[in-house]
Amino acid sequence: MTRHFGIFKFNPDTTPSKINECFTALQSMVGQIPGLLTCEHGPYKSEEGLNEDFTHGFIMTFDSPESRDAYLPHPIHEKVKEIIVPCLERVIVFDFDVNNNN
């Protein structure tokens, strides 16, 4: 399996309604893009304070690195990016393969 996770810092003028729209769009890809198994998301929820002003995050699980690679240029993903990217001040995305053997 491959995990694809990101953290968002939304533009200051992005409304809570628009943030919900962004995550609804992100979640809508599950079941439409082959190999995308799950998408979890939510706002930052820690007293630790190490989020560097990033406010929300997501984690996607793909059945393989190949499925993740096919997702990146997928037309549905490109449409979702049209909704989300204009709302962002910053984004970080990081992928890794799940390996229980380390």
N, C-alpha and C positions, 0 to 999 in steps of 0.2 A: 504494500500500500504506500501511497504518497500523500503527505500532508502539505497543504498550501494554505499558509496563514498570512494575515495582514492586519495592520493597525492603521486607523484613519484619524486624522485631525481635520475636522470639518471647518470650512470657512466660517467666520464669526456670524455671518448673516444667514446661515443655513438653519431653517426652522426644524423643530422636532418632527413635524409632519413630513418634511422632505427627507429627513434622516430615516424615518420609517419607510418611506417610498424606496429609498436606496437599498435597504436591507430586504424589503419584499422582492425587489428585482433580483438581488443576489440569490435569495432563497429559491426563486422561481426556476433557476437553472437546473436544480436537482430534478431528475426524471426527464429532462430535455436534452442534456448533454451526456452522451455515452461515457460510462465509467465514473461519473461524478456521483458518489454514494451519499454524502451528507454535506450539509452546510450548517454550522452553528455560528451564532453571532451575539453580540451584546455590548453594552457600555462598560467602561472601566469601573471596577468595583473593588478597590483596595485602598487601605489606609497607608500603604507603603509609600505611595507618591513617586514612583519611579517611571511613570508613564510619559514624562516629558511633553505634556499637553496633548498627547494622543487621547482621544475620548472613546473610541469604539474599536472592536476587533472582530475578526472572523476566522474560522478554521474550516477548511474544506478537506474532505477525504476522497481520494481517487483510488480506484482499484489497481492502478499501475502508473509508472512514470509516463508511459506512452499515452494513456488517457489524459493525463495532465497536459502533456505536450499538445495533444489534439484540441484540448479545451482552449488553450491560449489564443489561437486565431479563429476560434469557432464564431460564426456569425451571431449566435445568441449572446455569447460573451461580449462581443464587440458592441451590441445594442445596450447591454447592461452597463458597460463602461461609459456610454454616452449619457446615461442617467447619473452615474456616481461621480465620475472624474471632475465635472465642473463644480461640484460641491466641496471638493477637497482642497485644503491648503497643503497638506502633506500626506503621504502614504508610504508605508514600508510593506513589502511582500517578501516572504521567505518560504522556501520549499525544502522538504527533506523526505527521504524514504524511511519508512518505519522498518527498523531492523532490531529485533529483540536480542540479537546476538552481540550487538555493539561491536 
